[in-house]
Amino acid sequence: MDEKNKQFKKSSNKKKSFSLTTLIITGIAALLLGGGGVFAFMNSRLQAAEQTSESMGKINAVYKALDSYYYKGISRKKLENGAITGMVNVLGDQFSEYMTKSETQSLNETISSSFTGIGAEVRKSGDQIQIVSPISGTPAQKGGLKAKDIILKIDGKSLNGYSLNKAVSLIRGKKGTSVKLQIKRRDSVFEKSFKRDTIPVKTVNGKLAGKDKKVGYIQVTTFSNNTAKEMKQTIKQLRKKGAKSFVIDMRDNPGGLMDQALKMSSMFLKNGQTIMQVKQRGSRPEVYKAGKKYDDGFKVHEKTVVMINGGSASAAEIFSAALNQSAGDKLVGTKSFGKGTVQNVMPFKDKTELKLTIAKWLTPNGSWIHEKGLQPTIKADYPKVAYQAMISTNKTYKENDVSKEVARLQNFLTALDYDPGRTDGYYSTETKAAVQKFQREHHLDPSGTADKQTINSIQEAIAQLVVHSDHAYDAAIKAAQ
């Protein structure tokens, strides 16, 4: 399987075939690898399509008519792209998409994790661009973006009608430059600027957990080329430090390469136990089982607990379901995202690509979690204030103001133990006093008015509060003991 991947990468200047070497398991455009059984199936379908080209006569006639007789000149490339895009769009599938050369390049950068941007994994949800999860340690995560946030505008440009990859290309850019996003979170809309940075390549980070030095805590941010290798190295390092059990944090992990999910899952399962199943149209599910071909004989026998939340998607769900259903390991946190379809990438000579949903994947017990997610064994989460919308800094808030923004300010103050007197959105005398107290204790002008500097300081304090109020982490550590 690894050799196939190498051959695929080396063949960028040669004719490329449509094989399962380029499966996608995440709606954010990350490649995954699969079994060879589908290879012949896919190619036979393509050959059949070529042999019945007469059925495309009507499309060809329309193409020629537009090319020859339309009253204004139009490029053939534009007609070609329009025809392909139209056929894909009629599927009504948010995970299938025809990608231009620049969009394909963006996809490939995502796969290798070597790109500059803000670190927010996104998907197309209906006509909207939705955050699946911010990657840990990136500007998106530090700036407070949350799973299921909707991006309405990028640098003032509405995203109505934009493809997923077009939106991604606007968010990305040169390191050090800034991009402003207009975000909708539940019933609120706010703007936030992010400074682009290099997204970290390392996807696995481990340490001994807090006071209990016998529990190894491992965070997996995404499934990229070296994730399984990094996991193996991290497990070995933590064992040397004294870890006797492990907590694997899959929260806000948007997924990625399927071969990495298979390799990692196999490490934690006994040989022969089911990792996942892949079912194509009109065929029986293909079952993937743990074994040496995936894990090279490296096994994790220690007690393991997996953490999930609404940002855990795709390959992260494959791993979590495998350990839960086949190994009996507990899941701690909140319901996962629910991404249960499989995509394949068909590359063309002009460096464009077709990303197409070709199958659905099932958990070891045969469940399809698409749009349902995995349910945790132990429910635990951050405090509710972690999911409140940020306060807009486009205006200043003062005594006697009434708005939803003021209500959010009051909720933040309450969470920080600054009593605002009320939380109904009326900027009362008590609210002013609470703001003044916060300003004095944070070396700000104690005006009692919530200006941009004060709001940003309050929101930074909330971010720190959330980091130190991780109830799911506490529950997982306890379960691993």
C-alpha positions as CSV (number, residue, x, y, z in Angstrom):
1,M,0.0,0.0,0.0
2,D,2.9,2.4,0.8
3,E,4.5,1.6,-2.5
4,K,1.4,2.4,-4.4
5,N,1.3,5.8,-2.7
6,K,4.9,6.5,-3.7
7,Q,4.2,5.5,-7.3
8,F,1.2,7.8,-7.3
9,K,3.2,10.8,-6.1
10,K,5.9,10.1,-8.7
11,S,3.5,10.0,-11.5
12,S,2.4,13.6,-11.5
13,N,3.7,14.2,-15.1
14,K,2.4,10.9,-16.4
15,K,-1.0,9.6,-17.3
16,K,-2.8,8.9,-14.0
17,S,-5.5,6.3,-13.4
18,F,-8.6,6.5,-11.3
19,S,-7.7,4.1,-8.4
20,L,-8.4,3.7,-4.7
21,T,-4.9,4.9,-4.1
22,T,-6.5,8.3,-3.9
23,L,-9.6,7.8,-1.8
24,I,-10.8,10.7,0.3
25,I,-12.3,10.1,3.7
26,T,-12.8,13.6,4.8
27,G,-15.1,16.3,3.3
28,I,-12.3,18.9,3.7
29,A,-10.2,17.3,0.9
30,A,-7.7,14.9,2.4
31,L,-6.6,11.8,0.5
32,L,-6.9,8.3,1.9
33,L,-5.7,4.9,0.7
34,G,-7.8,1.8,0.3
35,G,-7.7,-1.7,-0.9
36,G,-7.0,-2.8,-4.4
37,G,-10.3,-4.6,-4.9
38,V,-12.0,-1.4,-6.0
39,F,-9.3,-0.6,-8.6
40,A,-10.6,-3.0,-11.2
41,F,-14.2,-2.1,-10.5
42,M,-13.6,1.7,-11.0
43,N,-11.5,1.2,-14.2
44,S,-14.1,-1.2,-15.7
45,R,-16.7,1.4,-15.1
46,L,-14.6,4.1,-16.9
47,Q,-13.9,1.8,-19.8
48,A,-17.6,1.1,-20.1
49,A,-18.3,4.8,-20.2
50,E,-15.7,5.3,-23.0
51,Q,-17.3,2.5,-25.0
52,T,-20.7,4.2,-24.9
53,S,-19.6,7.6,-25.9
54,E,-22.6,7.9,-28.3
55,S,-24.7,8.5,-25.2
56,M,-22.8,11.8,-24.8
57,G,-23.9,13.0,-28.2
58,K,-26.4,15.5,-26.9
59,I,-23.8,17.1,-24.6
60,N,-21.3,17.2,-27.4
61,A,-23.9,18.9,-29.7
62,V,-24.6,21.6,-27.1
63,Y,-20.9,22.1,-26.6
64,K,-20.3,22.6,-30.4
65,A,-23.3,24.9,-30.7
66,L,-22.1,27.1,-27.9
67,D,-18.5,27.1,-29.2
68,S,-19.5,27.9,-32.8
69,Y,-22.7,30.0,-32.6
70,Y,-23.0,31.8,-29.3
71,Y,-23.1,35.5,-30.0
72,K,-20.1,36.2,-27.8
73,G,-16.8,34.4,-27.8
74,I,-16.3,32.0,-24.9
75,S,-13.3,29.9,-24.1
76,R,-13.5,26.1,-24.7
77,K,-11.8,25.6,-21.3
78,K,-14.6,27.5,-19.6
79,L,-17.3,25.4,-21.5
80,E,-15.5,22.2,-20.5
81,N,-15.2,23.2,-16.8
82,G,-18.8,24.4,-16.8
83,A,-20.1,21.1,-18.2
84,I,-18.1,19.0,-15.7
85,T,-19.1,21.2,-12.8
86,G,-22.7,21.1,-13.8
87,M,-22.7,17.3,-13.9
88,V,-21.1,17.1,-10.5
89,N,-23.4,19.7,-8.9
90,V,-26.5,17.9,-10.0
91,L,-25.5,15.1,-7.7
92,G,-26.4,17.3,-4.7
93,D,-23.5,15.8,-2.8
94,Q,-21.4,18.3,-0.8
95,F,-18.4,16.1,-0.8
96,S,-18.2,15.6,-4.6
97,E,-16.5,18.4,-6.6
98,Y,-14.6,19.2,-9.7
99,M,-11.5,21.1,-8.8
100,T,-9.5,23.6,-10.9
101,K,-5.7,23.6,-11.0
102,S,-5.4,26.0,-8.1
103,E,-8.0,24.2,-6.1
104,T,-6.2,20.9,-6.7
105,Q,-2.9,22.5,-5.6
106,S,-4.7,23.6,-2.4
107,L,-5.9,20.1,-1.9
108,N,-2.4,18.6,-2.3
109,E,-1.1,21.1,0.2
110,T,-3.7,20.1,2.7
111,I,-2.8,16.5,2.3
112,S,0.9,17.1,3.0
113,S,0.1,19.6,5.8
114,S,2.7,21.9,4.4
115,F,0.8,25.1,3.8
116,T,0.2,28.5,5.2
117,G,-3.3,29.6,6.3
118,I,-5.3,29.9,9.6
119,G,-5.7,26.1,10.3
120,A,-9.5,25.8,10.0
121,E,-10.8,22.6,8.3
122,V,-14.0,23.4,6.4
123,R,-16.7,21.7,4.5
124,K,-19.6,22.6,2.2
125,S,-22.9,22.5,4.1
126,G,-25.7,23.1,1.7
127,D,-24.8,26.5,0.2
128,Q,-22.7,27.5,3.2
129,I,-19.0,27.1,4.1
130,Q,-18.9,25.5,7.6
131,I,-16.0,25.0,10.0
132,V,-15.5,21.3,10.8
133,S,-12.9,22.0,13.4
134,P,-9.9,24.3,14.0
135,I,-6.6,22.5,14.1
136,S,-5.0,22.7,17.6
137,G,-2.3,25.4,18.0
138,T,-3.2,27.3,14.8
139,P,-4.5,30.9,14.4
140,A,-8.0,29.5,13.9
141,Q,-8.0,27.7,17.2
142,K,-6.3,30.5,19.1
143,G,-8.7,33.0,17.6
144,G,-11.7,31.1,18.9
145,L,-13.3,29.5,15.8
146,K,-15.6,26.6,16.7
147,A,-16.9,23.5,15.0
148,K,-20.1,24.3,13.0
149,D,-19.3,28.1,12.7
150,I,-20.5,29.3,9.3
151,I,-18.1,31.6,7.2
152,L,-20.3,34.2,5.6
153,K,-17.6,36.5,4.1
154,I,-13.8,36.5,3.6
155,D,-12.3,40.0,3.5
156,G,-15.7,41.4,2.9
157,K,-16.5,39.1,0.0
158,S,-19.7,37.1,0.3
159,L,-19.2,33.4,-0.2
160,N,-22.6,32.9,-1.9
161,G,-22.1,30.5,-4.8
162,Y,-18.4,29.8,-3.9
163,S,-17.1,26.3,-4.1
164,L,-15.4,24.8,-1.0
165,N,-11.9,25.0,-2.5
166,K,-12.5,28.5,-3.8
167,A,-13.2,29.6,-0.3
168,V,-10.1,27.7,1.0
169,S,-8.0,29.5,-1.6
170,L,-9.2,32.9,-0.3
171,I,-8.4,32.0,3.3
172,R,-4.9,30.8,2.5
173,G,-2.2,33.2,1.7
174,K,1.3,34.4,2.5
175,K,2.5,33.8,6.0
176,G,2.2,36.9,8.2
177,T,-0.7,38.4,6.2
178,S,-4.1,38.7,7.7
179,V,-7.6,37.6,6.6
180,K,-10.9,38.8,8.0
181,L,-13.7,36.4,8.3
182,Q,-17.4,37.2,9.0
183,I,-18.7,34.3,11.1
184,K,-22.2,33.2,12.0
185,R,-22.5,31.2,15.2
186,R,-26.0,30.1,16.0
187,D,-28.0,33.4,15.9
188,S,-25.1,35.8,16.1
189,V,-22.8,37.3,13.4
190,F,-19.3,38.7,14.2
191,E,-16.0,39.5,12.4
192,K,-12.6,38.3,13.4
193,S,-9.2,38.8,11.8
194,F,-6.6,36.1,11.7
195,K,-2.9,36.3,10.9
196,R,-1.9,33.5,8.5
197,D,0.8,31.2,9.7
198,T,2.5,27.9,8.7
199,I,0.2,25.1,9.8
200,P,2.2,22.6,11.9
201,V,3.2,19.5,10.1
202,K,3.5,17.4,13.3
203,T,0.1,15.7,13.9
204,V,0.8,13.8,17.1
205,N,1.8,15.3,20.4
206,G,2.2,13.4,23.7
207,K,2.9,14.0,27.4
208,L,2.4,12.4,30.8
209,A,-0.9,13.6,32.2
210,G,-0.7,16.2,35.0
211,K,-0.5,14.7,38.4
212,D,-0.8,11.1,37.3
213,K,2.5,10.3,35.7
214,K,1.3,6.8,34.7
215,V,-1.3,8.1,32.1
216,G,0.1,9.1,28.7
217,Y,-2.0,11.8,27.0
218,I,-1.7,11.9,23.2
219,Q,-3.4,14.5,21.0
220,V,-3.8,13.7,17.3
221,T,-4.7,16.8,15.3
222,T,-5.2,15.3,11.8
223,F,-4.4,12.2,9.8
224,S,-1.5,13.1,7.4
225,N,1.3,11.2,5.8
226,N,3.3,10.4,8.9
227,T,0.6,10.3,11.6
228,A,0.8,6.5,12.3
229,K,4.6,6.7,12.4
230,E,4.4,9.7,14.9
231,M,1.9,7.7,17.0
232,K,4.2,4.8,17.2
233,Q,7.1,7.0,18.2
234,T,5.0,8.9,20.8
235,I,3.8,5.6,22.4
236,K,7.4,4.4,22.8
237,Q,8.5,7.7,24.3
238,L,5.7,7.7,26.8
239,R,6.3,4.1,27.8
240,K,9.9,5.0,28.6
241,K,8.7,7.8,30.8
242,G,6.5,5.4,32.7
243,A,3.1,5.5,31.0
244,K,0.9,2.5,31.9
245,S,-2.3,3.6,30.1
246,F,-3.2,6.1,27.4
247,V,-5.7,8.8,26.6
248,I,-6.0,9.5,22.8
249,D,-7.5,12.9,22.1
250,M,-9.3,12.9,18.8
251,R,-11.3,16.1,19.5
252,D,-11.4,18.6,16.7
253,N,-9.6,16.2,14.4
254,P,-11.2,16.5,11.0
255,G,-9.8,13.3,9.6
256,G,-7.4,12.7,6.7
257,L,-5.6,9.7,5.2
258,M,-7.4,6.4,5.5
259,D,-4.2,4.3,5.4
260,Q,-3.1,6.2,8.5
261,A,-6.4,5.5,10.3
262,L,-6.1,1.8,9.4
263,K,-2.5,1.6,10.6
264,M,-3.2,3.4,13.9
265,S,-6.4,1.5,14.6
266,S,-4.6,-1.8,14.0
267,M,-2.0,-0.9,16.7
268,F,-4.7,-1.0,19.4
269,L,-6.7,-4.0,18.1
270,K,-5.9,-7.7,18.2
271,N,-5.1,-9.3,14.9
272,G,-8.3,-10.2,13.0
273,Q,-10.5,-7.7,14.8
274,T,-12.5,-5.4,12.4
275,I,-11.3,-1.9,11.9
276,M,-14.0,-0.7,9.5
277,Q,-16.0,-1.7,6.4
278,V,-16.4,0.1,3.0
279,K,-19.6,-0.5,1.0
280,Q,-19.9,0.6,-2.6
281,R,-23.1,0.7,-4.6
282,G,-24.4,-2.8,-5.5
283,S,-21.6,-4.6,-3.7
284,R,-21.1,-6.3,-0.3
285,P,-19.0,-4.4,2.3
286,E,-15.3,-4.9,2.1
287,V,-14.0,-5.6,5.7
288,Y,-10.7,-4.2,6.9
289,K,-9.2,-6.1,9.8
290,A,-6.2,-5.5,12.1
291,G,-3.0,-7.2,11.3
292,K,0.7,-7.0,10.7
293,K,0.2,-5.5,7.2
294,Y,-1.1,-2.4,8.9
295,D,0.8,-2.2,12.2
296,D,4.0,-4.1,11.3
297,G,3.6,-6.1,14.5
298,F,3.6,-3.0,16.8
299,K,0.7,-3.3,19.4
300,V,-0.6,-1.2,22.2
301,H,-1.9,-3.5,25.0
302,E,-2.3,-0.8,27.7
303,K,-5.7,0.4,28.8
304,T,-6.8,3.1,26.4
305,V,-9.5,5.8,26.4
306,V,-10.5,7.9,23.3
307,M,-11.8,11.5,23.5
308,I,-14.2,12.8,20.8
309,N,-16.4,15.9,20.2
310,G,-18.3,17.6,17.4
311,G,-15.1,18.3,15.5
312,S,-14.0,14.7,15.4
313,A,-14.8,13.6,11.8
314,S,-14.1,11.0,9.2
315,A,-10.8,9.1,9.8
316,A,-10.9,10.3,13.5
317,E,-14.3,8.6,13.7
318,I,-12.9,5.4,12.0
319,F,-10.2,5.2,14.7
320,S,-12.6,6.0,17.6
321,A,-15.3,3.5,16.4
322,A,-12.7,0.8,15.9
323,L,-11.3,1.1,19.4
324,N,-14.8,1.4,20.9
325,Q,-16.6,-1.4,19.1
326,S,-13.7,-3.9,18.5
327,A,-11.5,-3.3,21.5
328,G,-14.2,-2.1,24.0
329,D,-12.4,1.1,24.8
330,K,-14.4,4.0,26.2
331,L,-15.2,7.2,24.3
332,V,-15.3,10.4,26.4
333,G,-16.6,13.7,25.4
334,T,-19.5,14.7,23.2
335,K,-21.1,13.3,20.0
336,S,-18.7,13.3,17.0
337,F,-19.3,15.0,13.6
338,G,-20.8,12.2,11.6
339,K,-18.9,11.9,8.2
340,G,-19.5,8.4,6.8
341,T,-18.9,8.6,3.0
342,V,-15.8,7.9,1.0
343,Q,-14.4,10.0,-1.9
344,N,-12.1,9.1,-4.7
345,V,-9.9,11.6,-6.6
346,M,-9.6,11.3,-10.4
347,P,-6.6,13.4,-11.6
348,F,-6.4,14.8,-15.1
349,K,-3.3,15.8,-17.2
350,D,-4.1,19.5,-16.9
351,K,-3.7,19.1,-13.1
352,T,-7.4,19.5,-12.4
353,E,-9.2,16.7,-10.4
354,L,-12.6,15.2,-9.8
355,K,-13.4,14.4,-6.2
356,L,-16.3,11.9,-6.2
357,T,-18.2,10.1,-3.5
358,I,-18.0,6.4,-4.4
359,A,-18.9,4.5,-1.2
360,K,-19.9,4.7,2.4
361,W,-17.8,3.4,5.3
362,L,-19.3,1.5,8.2
363,T,-18.2,0.9,11.8
364,P,-17.0,-2.6,12.9
365,N,-20.6,-3.5,13.9
366,G,-22.0,-2.4,10.5
367,S,-23.4,1.0,11.6
368,W,-23.4,4.0,9.3
369,I,-22.8,7.1,11.4
370,H,-23.2,9.6,8.6
371,E,-24.9,12.7,9.9
372,K,-25.4,10.9,13.2
373,G,-22.0,10.7,14.7
374,L,-20.6,8.5,17.5
375,Q,-22.0,8.7,21.0
376,P,-19.6,8.9,23.9
377,T,-19.5,6.3,26.6
378,I,-18.9,9.1,29.1
379,K,-20.4,12.5,28.4
380,A,-18.2,15.5,29.4
381,D,-17.4,18.8,27.9
382,Y,-16.1,22.3,28.4
383,P,-18.3,24.8,30.3
384,K,-21.2,26.3,28.2
385,V,-19.5,29.6,27.9
386,A,-16.9,28.0,25.6
387,Y,-19.6,27.8,22.9
388,Q,-21.0,31.3,23.2
389,A,-20.5,33.5,20.2
390,M,-17.8,36.1,20.4
391,I,-18.7,39.8,21.0
392,S,-18.5,42.0,17.9
393,T,-15.7,44.6,18.3
394,N,-17.2,46.9,15.6
395,K,-18.7,49.1,18.2
396,T,-18.3,50.2,21.8
397,Y,-20.9,49.3,24.5
398,K,-21.8,51.5,27.4
399,E,-24.3,52.1,30.2
400,N,-28.0,51.9,29.1
401,D,-27.2,50.1,25.9
402,V,-29.5,47.1,25.1
403,S,-28.4,44.3,22.7
404,K,-27.5,40.7,22.3
405,E,-23.8,41.7,22.3
406,V,-24.3,43.2,25.8
407,A,-25.9,39.9,26.9
408,R,-22.8,38.0,25.7
409,L,-20.6,40.5,27.5
410,Q,-22.6,39.9,30.7
411,N,-22.3,36.1,30.3
412,F,-18.6,36.3,29.9
413,L,-18.2,38.6,33.0
414,T,-20.3,36.1,35.0
415,A,-18.1,33.2,33.9
416,L,-15.1,35.2,35.0
417,D,-16.6,35.9,38.4
418,Y,-17.3,39.6,37.7
419,D,-21.0,40.0,38.7
420,P,-22.8,42.1,36.0
421,G,-26.0,42.2,38.0
422,R,-28.0,40.8,35.1
423,T,-27.6,38.8,31.8
424,D,-30.6,40.1,29.8
425,G,-28.6,42.4,27.5
426,Y,-29.3,45.7,29.4
427,Y,-26.0,47.5,30.2
428,S,-26.9,48.4,33.8
429,T,-25.0,50.3,36.5
430,E,-23.9,46.9,37.9
431,T,-22.7,45.8,34.5
432,K,-20.6,49.0,34.2
433,A,-19.1,48.4,37.7
434,A,-18.2,44.8,36.7
435,V,-16.5,46.1,33.5
436,Q,-14.6,48.7,35.6
437,K,-13.4,46.1,38.0
438,F,-12.2,43.9,35.2
439,Q,-10.4,46.9,33.6
440,R,-8.6,47.9,36.8
441,E,-7.5,44.3,37.4
442,H,-6.2,44.0,33.9
443,H,-4.5,47.4,33.8
444,L,-6.9,49.0,31.4
445,D,-8.6,52.4,31.5
446,P,-11.4,51.9,34.1
447,S,-14.0,53.8,32.0
448,G,-16.7,51.2,32.5
449,T,-17.2,51.3,28.7
450,A,-16.6,48.0,26.8
451,D,-14.4,49.2,24.0
452,K,-12.5,47.0,21.6
453,Q,-9.4,46.6,23.8
454,T,-11.6,45.6,26.8
455,I,-13.7,43.1,24.8
456,N,-10.6,41.5,23.4
457,S,-9.1,41.2,26.9
458,I,-12.3,39.7,28.3
459,Q,-12.4,37.1,25.4
460,E,-8.8,36.2,26.0
461,A,-9.5,35.6,29.7
462,I,-12.4,33.4,28.6
463,A,-10.2,31.4,26.3
464,Q,-7.8,30.8,29.2
465,L,-10.7,29.8,31.5
466,V,-11.9,27.3,28.9
467,V,-8.4,25.7,28.6
468,H,-8.3,25.2,32.4
469,S,-11.9,23.9,32.6
470,D,-11.6,20.8,30.4
471,H,-14.0,18.5,32.1
472,A,-13.7,15.9,29.3
473,Y,-10.0,15.7,29.7
474,D,-10.4,15.2,33.5
475,A,-13.0,12.5,32.9
476,A,-10.8,10.7,30.4
477,I,-7.8,10.7,32.7
478,K,-9.9,9.3,35.5
479,A,-11.3,6.6,33.2
480,A,-7.7,5.6,32.1
481,Q,-6.5,5.1,35.6
